[in-house]
């Protein structure tokens, strides 16, 4: 179920960072907890959440289903965020 805070029946997916419409492609996670309309909005969120330089893109999909990871307590941990294109709904 989509979080009503980030999904609007009229406008579709709402960017977690800027509040704009996400459109037909963007960043999310498997359960649709959040959406980002651009890499800029996504990277701003990751910098605010983990700190600049404490997250990175993975070469391959990680065990959390995403393509990013964050650094915490001296180790890299999988993040479940990925970029996608959505079909018309």
C-alpha positions in Angstrom: 0.0 0.0 0.0 1.4 3.4 -0.9 1.9 6.0 1.8 -0.7 8.7 1.2 1.8 11.3 2.2 3.8 10.5 -1.0 1.1 9.5 -3.4 -1.7 11.7 -4.6 -4.5 10.4 -6.8 -4.4 13.6 -9.0 -0.6 14.1 -9.2 0.7 10.5 -8.7 4.0 10.0 -6.8 5.2 13.0 -4.8 8.9 13.6 -4.3 9.9 13.1 -0.7 12.5 15.8 -0.9 11.1 18.7 -3.0 7.4 17.9 -3.0 7.1 17.9 -6.8 5.6 15.3 -9.0 7.8 12.4 -9.7 6.5 11.5 -13.1 7.2 8.2 -14.9 10.7 7.6 -13.5 12.6 8.2 -10.3 14.0 6.7 -7.2 12.1 4.5 -4.7 12.4 1.4 -2.6 10.6 -2.0 -2.8 7.7 -0.9 -0.6 7.3 2.6 -1.9 8.1 4.3 1.4 9.5 7.3 -0.5 10.0 8.7 -4.0 12.5 11.1 -5.5 12.0 12.9 -8.8 15.7 13.3 -9.6 19.2 12.2 -8.6 19.7 15.7 -7.1 16.7 15.2 -4.7 17.8 11.6 -4.0 21.4 12.6 -3.2 20.3 15.5 -1.0 18.2 13.1 1.0 21.0 10.6 1.3 23.5 13.4 2.3 21.0 14.5 5.0 20.4 11.0 6.2 23.9 9.5 6.1 26.2 12.4 5.7 28.0 13.5 2.6 30.5 10.8 1.5 28.9 8.2 3.6 26.8 6.6 0.9 27.6 5.3 -2.6 26.2 3.5 -5.6 26.8 -0.2 -5.9 27.9 -1.9 -9.1 25.3 -4.6 -8.8 22.1 -5.1 -7.0 22.7 -5.7 -3.3 21.0 -8.1 -0.9 18.4 -5.4 0.1 17.3 -5.1 -3.5 18.8 -1.7 -4.0 21.8 -0.2 -5.8 23.1 2.0 -3.0 24.8 1.5 0.3 25.6 3.6 3.3 28.5 3.7 5.8 27.7 3.3 9.5 29.6 2.0 12.5 32.7 1.3 10.3 30.9 -0.9 7.7 29.0 -0.5 4.5 25.4 -1.6 4.7 22.9 -2.2 1.8 20.2 0.4 1.2 17.1 -0.7 -0.7 16.8 2.4 -3.0 16.8 2.0 -6.8 15.9 4.0 -9.9 13.0 2.8 -11.9 10.4 3.6 -14.6 6.8 3.1 -13.8 4.2 1.9 -16.2 1.0 3.9 -16.7 -1.4 3.2 -13.9 
